[in-house]
Amino acid sequence: MTTSQAPVNDRREIFGWAMYDWANSSFSTTVGTVFLGPYIASLAADAAGADGLARFLGIPIAPDSFLPYCISLSVGLQVLFLPILGAIADYSHLRKRMMQIFATTGAILTIAMFLVTGELWWLGGVLFMLANLAFGAAIVFYNAYLPDIASEEQRDRVSSFGWAMGYLGGGILLALNLAFFIFSENLGVPGDLAVRINLASAGLWWLGFSFLTWSRLHSRKATRPLPAGETYVSVGFKQLGRTFREMKNFPETLKFLLAYFLYNDGIQTVIAVASTFAAAPIARGGIELSQDTLIAVILMIQFVAFFGALFWGRLAGWIGAKQSIIVSLVIWAGVVIYAYGGMRGDSRVAQFFVLGIFIALVLGGSQAISRSLFAQMIPKGKEAEFYSFYEVSERGTSWTGPLIFGLANQIFGSLRYGILSLIFYFIAGLIVLPLVNVKKAMEDVKEHS
C-alpha cells in the first residue's frame, strides 16, 4: 500500500504499531532488567580462576563486569551503525522490511540465550550485545513510523499508547517469568534451567507478537531502485553526509536533541542504578531492601507506568507537549532529592514504594511525549535517519550519568550522593528545553522538507 492509499489515524494500524512495543519490551524487562545480568555473573564466577577473574579471549574480566562491558560495546556499535541504517531506510523506502529483519534477528538471538550454560557463559554477553544492537535498529524504524500513522494533533496520544502497551506487555511476561522462577523447584525444574527458559521466552514473545505488527503496518512508499554502480551502503553514506550538511537548517531540532540527551541520560541512569541503590547496605547509603521487595517494586512500576504513560498523553493535550515534559522533569528532580534525603528508618520500604509510584508515573510519559514532540521537528522523508540520532540516547542508553554517579559515590563514600549528583541532568534539561522554539522548529521542517 503506497502513501496515497495508507490511512492516517487508522485505529487498526495504530494498534498493530503499538503491539511492537508490547512485543519487544520483553527483551528490556525479562532479559535486560532481571535475569541475564545475575545469571551471567554467577556463571562467570564459577568459571573464574584462582584470582577470581574469568577469561574471555584470554582477557581477565571481573565476573560482574562482563555484561556491562558488552552493553557499553553494544551502545558504541549503535552509535556507529544506527545513523547509516536510518539513512538507508529513508532512501530505499525499506523501513518496514528493515524493521522486520532486525526485530527477527534480535528475537532469534534472544531465544539462543537458552544455550548459555557453564563454559559458554561468555555466549550470553555476546548474544546480548548483538541482540541489543538489533533491538535498537528495529526501534529506529518503529519510531520513524509515528509521523506516518498519526496526525500532528494525535501523536502525543499515539506515542503514549505505544509506551503504555510496552509496559503492559513487558510487565505481564516478567510477572509470568518471575512466578515460574520462584516455583520452578516445586515443578522439578532446576533454577539455572528456569532462567534459560525465561530468557528464551522473551525472544519467543518478541518474535510472536511482532507478527501482529507486520500484518497491520503498511509500507508507505514503493521501494526506490539503486542508481547504477551504487549499493545501499554507499547511497546511505551519501545520504547521511547530506543530512549532516543540512543540520544547520534545523537549529531548534538540534537544541531539542541536546536537551533530550541531557535529561534522558539522567532518566536512564536512575533506572540503571535504582536496584543497586535499593539493595545496598544502609552503611553505604543504600536502603537495604530484600530481593522479594525489589521484585515487587519492579512489577509495580511496570504496571503503574502503563497508566502513567496514558495520563501523560492526555496531559500533553491539555497543556502542550513541551510543558508536560517540563512538569515531568520537575518531578524527576524531586525524585532524586527525596532519594537522597528520605527513606530512612523502619518506614523506608513503604517510602520506596511511594517513590516507585512517582517514578512509574513519569517514566513512560516523559519519554513518550519526547518521542512525539521530536516527530514534529524532523523533515519529511528523513524520519528513520533523524530517529537514529534520537535512538542512541533512548532506551537503556546512558552516557555520562553512570560515571558521574560512580565518582560521586566514590568521593563521598555514599550512594545517596551519587543519586543526588544526577539532579544536574534534570536541571540542565529544565534550562535547555524551555529555550526550544517548537513553532519555529515546525516551520523550519516545512520550509526545508
Kinemage of the C-alpha trace (Angstrom):
@kinemage 1
@onewidth
@group {chain A} dominant
@subgroup {mainchain}
@vectorlist {calphas} color= white
{ca met a 1} P 0.000 0.000 0.000
{ca thr a 2} L 1.512 3.358 -1.032
{ca thr a 3} L 1.481 6.690 0.780
{ca ser a 4} L -1.612 7.886 -1.041
{ca gln a 5} L -3.513 4.729 -0.058
{ca ala a 6} L -2.322 4.211 3.521
{ca pro a 7} L -4.615 5.892 6.050
{ca val a 8} L -3.610 8.219 8.882
{ca asn a 9} L -5.026 7.778 12.411
{ca asp a 10} L -6.265 4.314 11.475
{ca arg a 11} L -7.029 2.567 14.777
{ca arg a 12} L -6.210 -0.882 13.413
{ca glu a 13} L -2.757 0.162 12.175
{ca ile a 14} L -2.011 2.163 15.333
{ca phe a 15} L -2.853 -0.867 17.485
{ca gly a 16} L -0.574 -3.043 15.358
{ca trp a 17} L 2.215 -0.457 15.650
{ca ala a 18} L 1.821 -0.273 19.453
{ca met a 19} L 1.902 -4.056 19.711
{ca tyr a 20} L 5.537 -3.977 18.639
{ca asp a 21} L 6.271 -2.100 21.875
{ca trp a 22} L 4.323 -4.833 23.692
{ca ala a 23} L 6.460 -7.435 21.883
{ca asn a 24} L 9.977 -6.053 22.264
{ca ser a 25} L 9.623 -4.832 25.867
{ca ser a 26} L 10.054 -8.460 26.909
{ca phe a 27} L 13.724 -8.054 25.989
{ca ser a 28} L 14.133 -4.945 28.159
{ca thr a 29} L 12.390 -6.360 31.239
{ca thr a 30} L 12.956 -10.111 31.386
{ca val a 31} L 16.441 -10.118 29.823
{ca gly a 32} L 17.961 -6.706 30.466
{ca thr a 33} L 16.433 -5.763 33.822
{ca val a 34} L 16.083 -9.004 35.783
{ca phe a 35} L 17.545 -12.315 34.651
{ca leu a 36} L 20.572 -12.094 32.354
{ca gly a 37} L 22.969 -9.973 34.458
{ca pro a 38} L 22.940 -12.057 37.655
{ca tyr a 39} L 22.923 -15.328 35.675
{ca ile a 40} L 25.995 -14.472 33.577
{ca ala a 41} L 27.816 -13.086 36.620
{ca ser a 42} L 27.250 -16.350 38.534
{ca leu a 43} L 28.391 -18.490 35.581
{ca ala a 44} L 31.466 -16.313 35.068
{ca ala a 45} L 32.287 -16.529 38.787
{ca asp a 46} L 32.108 -20.333 38.600
{ca ala a 47} L 34.450 -20.255 35.597
{ca ala a 48} L 36.884 -17.823 37.233
{ca gly a 49} L 40.451 -18.756 38.074
{ca ala a 50} L 42.226 -18.594 41.414
{ca asp a 51} L 42.492 -14.813 41.068
{ca gly a 52} L 38.701 -14.520 40.915
{ca leu a 53} L 38.752 -13.357 37.284
{ca ala a 54} L 37.109 -15.076 34.329
{ca arg a 55} L 38.856 -15.213 30.942
{ca phe a 56} L 37.295 -14.164 27.652
{ca leu a 57} L 39.614 -14.423 24.636
{ca gly a 58} L 42.425 -14.556 27.176
{ca ile a 59} L 41.431 -11.244 28.760
{ca pro a 60} L 40.911 -11.309 32.564
{ca ile a 61} L 37.478 -9.900 33.467
{ca ala a 62} L 35.674 -9.474 36.780
{ca pro a 63} L 32.580 -11.734 36.599
{ca asp a 64} L 30.087 -8.967 37.351
{ca ser a 65} L 31.751 -6.567 34.891
{ca phe a 66} L 31.464 -8.709 31.754
{ca leu a 67} L 27.865 -7.854 30.850
{ca pro a 68} L 28.327 -4.094 31.490
{ca tyr a 69} L 31.301 -4.212 29.107
{ca cys a 70} L 29.117 -5.911 26.497
{ca ile a 71} L 26.407 -3.289 26.994
{ca ser a 72} L 28.932 -0.474 26.508
{ca leu a 73} L 30.273 -2.082 23.330
{ca ser a 74} L 26.726 -2.571 22.050
{ca val a 75} L 25.941 1.111 22.614
{ca gly a 76} L 29.116 2.031 20.759
{ca leu a 77} L 28.057 -0.127 17.821
{ca gln a 78} L 24.641 1.560 17.834
{ca val a 79} L 26.293 4.972 17.581
{ca leu a 80} L 28.269 3.760 14.553
{ca phe a 81} L 25.579 1.815 12.716
{ca leu a 82} L 22.155 3.295 13.521
{ca pro a 83} L 22.596 6.575 11.608
{ca ile a 84} L 23.699 4.776 8.436
{ca leu a 85} L 20.877 2.235 8.781
{ca gly a 86} L 18.400 5.093 9.142
{ca ala a 87} L 19.774 6.776 6.028
{ca ile a 88} L 19.482 3.513 4.051
{ca ala a 89} L 15.892 3.008 5.239
{ca asp a 90} L 14.846 6.535 4.266
{ca tyr a 91} L 16.487 6.377 0.849
{ca ser a 92} L 15.297 2.897 -0.076
{ca his a 93} L 11.790 3.128 1.469
{ca leu a 94} L 12.551 -0.290 3.009
{ca arg a 95} L 11.636 0.863 6.521
{ca lys a 96} L 9.202 -1.974 7.235
{ca arg a 97} L 11.455 -4.630 5.701
{ca met a 98} L 14.464 -3.477 7.734
{ca met a 99} L 12.363 -3.333 10.890
{ca gln a 100} L 11.284 -6.940 10.265
{ca ile a 101} L 14.857 -8.100 9.616
{ca phe a 102} L 16.338 -6.570 12.754
{ca ala a 103} L 13.414 -7.457 15.019
{ca thr a 104} L 13.529 -11.076 13.873
{ca thr a 105} L 17.317 -11.185 14.254
{ca gly a 106} L 17.143 -9.772 17.776
{ca ala a 107} L 14.399 -12.183 18.802
{ca ile a 108} L 16.284 -15.231 17.448
{ca leu a 109} L 19.471 -14.159 19.241
{ca thr a 110} L 17.440 -13.841 22.451
{ca ile a 111} L 15.941 -17.325 22.007
{ca ala a 112} L 19.514 -18.624 21.561
{ca met a 113} L 20.308 -17.470 25.126
{ca phe a 114} L 18.813 -20.804 26.184
{ca leu a 115} L 22.196 -22.260 25.170
{ca val a 116} L 24.141 -20.195 27.734
{ca thr a 117} L 25.482 -22.682 30.282
{ca gly a 118} L 28.713 -23.481 32.115
{ca glu a 119} L 31.770 -22.849 29.966
{ca leu a 120} L 29.576 -20.985 27.447
{ca trp a 121} L 28.975 -18.182 29.999
{ca trp a 122} L 30.596 -15.706 27.582
{ca leu a 123} L 27.989 -16.524 24.918
{ca gly a 124} L 25.338 -14.714 26.967
{ca gly a 125} L 27.211 -11.430 26.736
{ca val a 126} L 27.941 -11.815 23.024
{ca leu a 127} L 24.308 -12.690 22.247
{ca phe a 128} L 23.066 -9.762 24.316
{ca met a 129} L 25.459 -7.352 22.608
{ca leu a 130} L 24.213 -8.359 19.151
{ca ala a 131} L 20.553 -8.630 20.203
{ca asn a 132} L 20.690 -5.169 21.790
{ca leu a 133} L 22.134 -3.750 18.561
{ca ala a 134} L 19.289 -5.344 16.591
{ca phe a 135} L 16.791 -4.116 19.205
{ca gly a 136} L 17.981 -0.520 18.772
{ca ala a 137} L 17.946 -0.742 14.979
{ca ala a 138} L 14.371 -2.036 14.885
{ca ile a 139} L 13.266 0.707 17.298
{ca val a 140} L 14.647 3.356 14.926
{ca phe a 141} L 12.300 2.196 12.167
{ca tyr a 142} L 9.448 1.691 14.637
{ca asn a 143} L 9.746 5.279 15.908
{ca ala a 144} L 10.035 6.589 12.350
{ca tyr a 145} L 6.530 5.276 11.629
{ca leu a 146} L 4.950 7.637 14.174
{ca pro a 147} L 4.683 10.675 11.817
{ca asp a 148} L 3.178 8.400 9.154
{ca ile a 149} L 0.434 6.750 11.183
{ca ala a 150} L -0.667 9.704 13.334
{ca ser a 151} L -1.525 13.310 12.526
{ca glu a 152} L 0.175 16.103 14.472
{ca glu a 153} L -2.649 16.522 16.967
{ca gln a 154} L -2.777 12.754 17.647
{ca arg a 155} L 0.940 11.971 18.010
{ca asp a 156} L 1.199 12.589 21.754
{ca arg a 157} L -1.701 10.218 22.402
{ca val a 158} L -0.453 7.558 19.976
{ca ser a 159} L 3.120 7.701 21.262
{ca ser a 160} L 1.899 7.409 24.858
{ca phe a 161} L -0.311 4.472 23.883
{ca gly a 162} L 2.724 2.688 22.420
{ca trp a 163} L 4.779 3.213 25.573
{ca ala a 164} L 1.844 2.088 27.734
{ca met a 165} L 1.453 -1.125 25.734
{ca gly a 166} L 5.178 -1.730 26.148
{ca tyr a 167} L 4.985 -1.504 29.924
{ca leu a 168} L 1.923 -3.740 29.996
{ca gly a 169} L 3.368 -6.417 27.693
{ca gly a 170} L 6.789 -6.394 29.334
{ca gly a 171} L 5.202 -6.452 32.783
{ca ile a 172} L 2.900 -9.389 32.042
{ca leu a 173} L 5.723 -11.582 30.720
{ca leu a 174} L 8.004 -10.560 33.592
{ca ala a 175} L 5.307 -11.474 36.138
{ca leu a 176} L 4.849 -14.883 34.487
{ca asn a 177} L 8.601 -15.480 34.382
{ca leu a 178} L 9.121 -14.438 37.995
{ca ala a 179} L 6.320 -16.769 39.109
{ca phe a 180} L 7.862 -19.620 37.104
{ca phe a 181} L 11.302 -18.925 38.569
{ca ile a 182} L 10.023 -18.765 42.151
{ca phe a 183} L 8.098 -22.052 41.863
{ca ser a 184} L 10.481 -23.818 39.446
{ca glu a 185} L 11.985 -26.079 42.110
{ca asn a 186} L 8.491 -27.240 43.097
{ca leu a 187} L 7.899 -28.096 39.438
{ca gly a 188} L 11.097 -30.120 39.274
{ca val a 189} L 12.908 -27.534 37.131
{ca pro a 190} L 16.426 -26.556 38.318
{ca gly a 191} L 16.964 -22.850 38.873
{ca asp a 192} L 19.518 -22.406 36.082
{ca leu a 193} L 17.233 -24.138 33.590
{ca ala a 194} L 14.347 -21.898 34.701
{ca val a 195} L 16.474 -18.819 33.968
{ca arg a 196} L 17.376 -20.145 30.499
{ca ile a 197} L 13.716 -20.858 29.747
{ca asn a 198} L 12.771 -17.343 30.852
{ca leu a 199} L 15.461 -15.776 28.649
{ca ala a 200} L 14.294 -17.764 25.623
{ca ser a 201} L 10.652 -16.917 26.364
{ca ala a 202} L 11.470 -13.221 25.913
{ca gly a 203} L 12.662 -13.929 22.375
{ca leu a 204} L 9.584 -16.028 21.585
{ca trp a 205} L 7.310 -13.275 22.968
{ca trp a 206} L 9.167 -10.646 20.931
{ca leu a 207} L 9.002 -12.649 17.705
{ca gly a 208} L 5.468 -13.970 18.142
{ca phe a 209} L 3.705 -10.685 18.827
{ca ser a 210} L 5.734 -8.930 16.114
{ca phe a 211} L 3.705 -10.828 13.513
{ca leu a 212} L 0.639 -8.826 14.579
{ca thr a 213} L 2.600 -5.658 13.831
{ca trp a 214} L 3.716 -6.927 10.416
{ca ser a 215} L 0.134 -7.801 9.490
{ca arg a 216} L -1.206 -4.311 10.232
{ca leu a 217} L 1.645 -1.908 9.496
{ca his a 218} L 1.624 -0.575 5.924
{ca ser a 219} L 4.668 0.141 3.779
{ca arg a 220} L 4.363 3.820 2.941
{ca lys a 221} L 6.299 4.102 -0.343
{ca ala a 222} L 7.389 1.850 -3.191
{ca thr a 223} L 10.970 0.593 -2.964
{ca arg a 224} L 13.396 3.004 -4.634
{ca pro a 225} L 15.800 1.362 -7.128
{ca leu a 226} L 19.528 1.900 -6.740
{ca pro a 227} L 21.465 4.153 -9.149
{ca ala a 228} L 23.899 2.348 -11.439
{ca gly a 229} L 27.092 1.330 -9.688
{ca glu a 230} L 25.767 2.073 -6.199
{ca thr a 231} L 24.925 -0.105 -3.212
{ca tyr a 232} L 22.534 0.727 -0.388
{ca val a 233} L 25.538 1.188 1.894
{ca ser a 234} L 27.252 3.699 -0.413
{ca val a 235} L 23.971 5.545 -1.012
{ca gly a 236} L 23.295 5.533 2.728
{ca phe a 237} L 26.641 7.177 3.497
{ca lys a 238} L 25.986 9.861 0.876
{ca gln a 239} L 22.504 10.480 2.255
{ca leu a 240} L 23.896 10.729 5.776
{ca gly a 241} L 26.518 13.217 4.596
{ca arg a 242} L 23.815 15.411 3.024
{ca thr a 243} L 21.831 15.312 6.248
{ca phe a 244} L 24.818 16.461 8.314
{ca arg a 245} L 25.312 19.366 5.918
{ca glu a 246} L 21.625 20.285 6.187
{ca met a 247} L 21.558 20.174 10.006
{ca lys a 248} L 22.171 23.924 10.123
{ca asn a 249} L 18.648 24.378 8.758
{ca phe a 250} L 17.136 22.822 11.890
{ca pro a 251} L 18.658 24.664 14.884
{ca glu a 252} L 15.616 24.143 17.117
{ca thr a 253} L 15.622 20.398 16.403
{ca leu a 254} L 19.293 20.234 17.406
{ca lys a 255} L 18.519 22.244 20.542
{ca phe a 256} L 15.797 19.770 21.474
{ca leu a 257} L 18.172 16.830 20.889
{ca leu a 258} L 20.681 18.463 23.259
{ca ala a 259} L 18.011 18.877 25.936
{ca tyr a 260} L 16.850 15.298 25.389
{ca phe a 261} L 20.371 13.863 25.602
{ca leu a 262} L 20.816 15.664 28.929
{ca tyr a 263} L 17.611 14.806 30.748
{ca asn a 264} L 17.259 11.332 29.262
{ca asp a 265} L 20.764 10.493 30.429
{ca gly a 266} L 19.525 11.287 33.924
{ca ile a 267} L 16.395 9.159 33.470
{ca gln a 268} L 18.313 6.159 32.126
{ca thr a 269} L 20.904 6.397 34.919
{ca val a 270} L 18.204 6.478 37.613
{ca ile a 271} L 16.689 3.340 36.066
{ca ala a 272} L 20.093 1.640 35.842
{ca val a 273} L 21.232 2.323 39.433
{ca ala a 274} L 17.895 2.119 41.257
{ca ser a 275} L 18.182 -1.570 42.121
{ca thr a 276} L 21.802 -1.138 43.273
{ca phe a 277} L 20.787 1.781 45.495
{ca ala a 278} L 17.781 -0.104 46.895
{ca ala a 279} L 19.690 -3.310 47.706
{ca ala a 280} L 22.893 -1.742 49.086
{ca pro a 281} L 23.548 -1.752 52.847
{ca ile a 282} L 22.426 1.259 54.859
{ca ala a 283} L 26.063 1.881 55.851
{ca arg a 284} L 26.889 2.534 52.194
{ca gly a 285} L 23.951 4.917 51.762
{ca gly a 286} L 21.545 2.318 50.396
{ca ile a 287} L 18.108 1.234 51.599
{ca glu a 288} L 18.923 -2.455 52.197
{ca leu a 289} L 15.724 -3.889 50.758
{ca ser a 290} L 15.174 -7.624 50.335
{ca gln a 291} L 15.130 -9.289 46.917
{ca asp a 292} L 11.406 -10.012 47.270
{ca thr a 293} L 10.686 -6.325 47.899
{ca leu a 294} L 12.764 -5.302 44.879
{ca ile a 295} L 10.862 -7.724 42.651
{ca ala a 296} L 7.543 -6.378 43.947
{ca val a 297} L 8.616 -2.792 43.229
{ca ile a 298} L 9.824 -3.673 39.702
{ca leu a 299} L 6.469 -5.270 38.892
{ca met a 300} L 4.550 -2.381 40.438
{ca ile a 301} L 6.493 0.133 38.333
{ca gln a 302} L 5.756 -1.819 35.141
{ca phe a 303} L 2.001 -1.748 35.637
{ca val a 304} L 1.691 1.762 37.124
{ca ala a 305} L 3.820 3.050 34.220
{ca phe a 306} L 1.111 1.763 31.854
{ca phe a 307} L -1.385 4.224 33.344
{ca gly a 308} L 1.269 6.931 33.713
{ca ala a 309} L 2.081 6.855 30.004
{ca leu a 310} L -1.611 7.141 29.094
{ca phe a 311} L -2.093 10.022 31.544
{ca trp a 312} L 0.874 11.934 30.147
{ca gly a 313} L -0.612 11.638 26.676
{ca arg a 314} L -3.736 13.399 27.987
{ca leu a 315} L -1.664 15.960 29.906
{ca ala a 316} L 0.183 16.882 26.713
{ca gly a 317} L -3.198 17.510 25.090
{ca trp a 318} L -4.196 19.830 27.940
{ca ile a 319} L -1.048 21.919 28.468
{ca gly a 320} L 1.140 21.103 25.436
{ca ala a 321} L 3.890 18.559 24.828
{ca lys a 322} L 6.865 20.692 25.850
{ca gln a 323} L 5.144 21.880 29.028
{ca ser a 324} L 4.228 18.329 30.012
{ca ile a 325} L 7.877 17.244 29.647
{ca ile a 326} L 8.933 20.180 31.830
{ca val a 327} L 6.455 19.046 34.508
{ca ser a 328} L 7.919 15.538 34.360
{ca leu a 329} L 11.478 16.871 34.768
{ca val a 330} L 10.441 18.801 37.888
{ca ile a 331} L 9.084 15.532 39.307
{ca trp a 332} L 12.283 13.693 38.315
{ca ala a 333} L 14.325 16.336 40.159
{ca gly a 334} L 12.081 15.831 43.209
{ca val a 335} L 12.639 12.066 42.972
{ca val a 336} L 16.424 12.307 43.209
{ca ile a 337} L 16.258 14.900 46.006
{ca tyr a 338} L 13.920 12.678 48.018
{ca ala a 339} L 16.035 9.598 47.278
{ca tyr a 340} L 18.982 11.479 48.786
{ca gly a 341} L 17.244 12.730 51.921
{ca gly a 342} L 14.405 10.271 52.560
{ca met a 343} L 13.769 6.536 53.026
{ca arg a 344} L 15.415 6.157 56.388
{ca gly a 345} L 14.306 4.153 59.404
{ca asp a 346} L 11.648 1.469 59.631
{ca ser a 347} L 9.322 3.113 57.098
{ca arg a 348} L 11.891 3.067 54.296
{ca val a 349} L 10.183 0.156 52.488
{ca ala a 350} L 6.850 1.986 52.311
{ca gln a 351} L 8.630 5.183 51.271
{ca phe a 352} L 10.445 3.360 48.482
{ca phe a 353} L 7.141 2.029 47.173
{ca val a 354} L 5.750 5.583 47.112
{ca leu a 355} L 8.886 6.814 45.336
{ca gly a 356} L 8.484 3.962 42.849
{ca ile a 357} L 4.939 5.129 42.095
{ca phe a 358} L 6.187 8.630 41.236
{ca ile a 359} L 8.944 7.155 39.040
{ca ala a 360} L 6.392 4.977 37.249
{ca leu a 361} L 4.050 7.919 36.638
{ca val a 362} L 6.697 9.990 34.854
{ca leu a 363} L 8.870 7.199 33.399
{ca gly a 364} L 6.876 6.362 30.290
{ca gly a 365} L 5.223 9.753 29.990
{ca ser a 366} L 8.384 11.833 29.758
{ca gln a 367} L 9.828 9.516 27.102
{ca ala a 368} L 6.596 9.046 25.130
{ca ile a 369} L 5.945 12.777 24.820
{ca ser a 370} L 9.591 13.412 23.946
{ca arg a 371} L 9.249 10.953 21.063
{ca ser a 372} L 6.075 12.546 19.714
{ca leu a 373} L 7.423 16.083 20.120
{ca phe a 374} L 10.552 15.130 18.183
{ca ala a 375} L 8.332 13.742 15.404
{ca gln a 376} L 7.135 17.295 14.722
{ca met a 377} L 10.707 18.599 14.369
{ca ile a 378} L 12.109 16.308 11.663
{ca pro a 379} L 11.953 16.761 7.887
{ca lys a 380} L 9.619 14.537 5.922
{ca gly a 381} L 11.355 11.634 4.213
{ca lys a 382} L 14.194 11.513 6.760
{ca glu a 383} L 12.291 10.126 9.738
{ca ala a 384} L 14.415 7.000 10.231
{ca glu a 385} L 17.633 8.953 9.830
{ca phe a 386} L 16.711 11.545 12.462
{ca tyr a 387} L 15.317 8.926 14.812
{ca ser a 388} L 18.623 7.062 14.549
{ca phe a 389} L 20.291 10.048 16.263
{ca tyr a 390} L 17.479 10.078 18.806
{ca glu a 391} L 17.716 6.327 19.499
{ca val a 392} L 21.370 6.365 20.550
{ca ser a 393} L 20.218 8.114 23.741
{ca glu a 394} L 16.873 6.418 24.251
{ca arg a 395} L 16.056 3.142 25.983
{ca gly a 396} L 18.770 1.697 28.182
{ca thr a 397} L 21.403 4.145 26.968
{ca ser a 398} L 23.172 6.471 29.382
{ca trp a 399} L 26.400 8.210 28.567
{ca thr a 400} L 27.986 10.210 31.384
{ca gly a 401} L 25.358 9.540 34.073
{ca pro a 402} L 26.871 6.303 35.434
{ca leu a 403} L 30.309 7.938 35.500
{ca ile a 404} L 29.031 10.943 37.485
{ca phe a 405} L 27.107 8.619 39.809
{ca gly a 406} L 30.152 6.397 40.358
{ca leu a 407} L 32.530 9.299 41.006
{ca ala a 408} L 30.178 10.976 43.493
{ca asn a 409} L 29.696 7.678 45.324
{ca gln a 410} L 33.449 7.051 45.442
{ca ile a 411} L 34.392 10.584 46.514
{ca phe a 412} L 31.760 10.945 49.245
{ca gly a 413} L 31.506 7.285 50.236
{ca ser a 414} L 27.714 7.132 49.912
{ca leu a 415} L 25.323 6.043 47.179
{ca arg a 416} L 22.986 8.846 48.220
{ca tyr a 417} L 25.453 11.464 46.998
{ca gly a 418} L 25.686 9.536 43.748
{ca ile a 419} L 21.906 9.719 43.380
{ca leu a 420} L 21.873 13.416 44.262
{ca ser a 421} L 24.535 14.163 41.620
{ca leu a 422} L 22.046 13.107 38.920
{ca ile a 423} L 19.961 16.218 39.586
{ca phe a 424} L 22.415 18.015 37.283
{ca tyr a 425} L 20.833 16.290 34.272
{ca phe a 426} L 17.287 17.321 35.141
{ca ile a 427} L 18.278 20.901 35.940
{ca ala a 428} L 20.224 21.075 32.664
{ca gly a 429} L 17.178 19.751 30.830
{ca leu a 430} L 14.974 22.322 32.560
{ca ile a 431} L 17.344 25.070 31.406
{ca val a 432} L 17.703 23.984 27.754
{ca leu a 433} L 14.225 22.626 26.977
{ca pro a 434} L 12.310 25.906 27.591
{ca leu a 435} L 14.643 27.559 25.060
{ca val a 436} L 13.401 25.251 22.283
{ca asn a 437} L 11.022 27.090 19.952
{ca val a 438} L 8.699 24.300 18.843
{ca lys a 439} L 6.757 26.520 16.439
{ca lys a 440} L 9.935 27.613 14.660
{ca ala a 441} L 11.157 24.017 14.523
{ca met a 442} L 7.956 23.004 12.746
{ca glu a 443} L 8.267 25.943 10.346
{ca asp a 444} L 11.878 25.002 9.572
{ca val a 445} L 10.794 21.455 8.772
{ca lys a 446} L 8.059 22.625 6.401
{ca glu a 447} L 10.436 25.065 4.696
{ca his a 448} L 13.239 22.565 4.089
{ca ser a 449} L 11.301 19.309 3.508
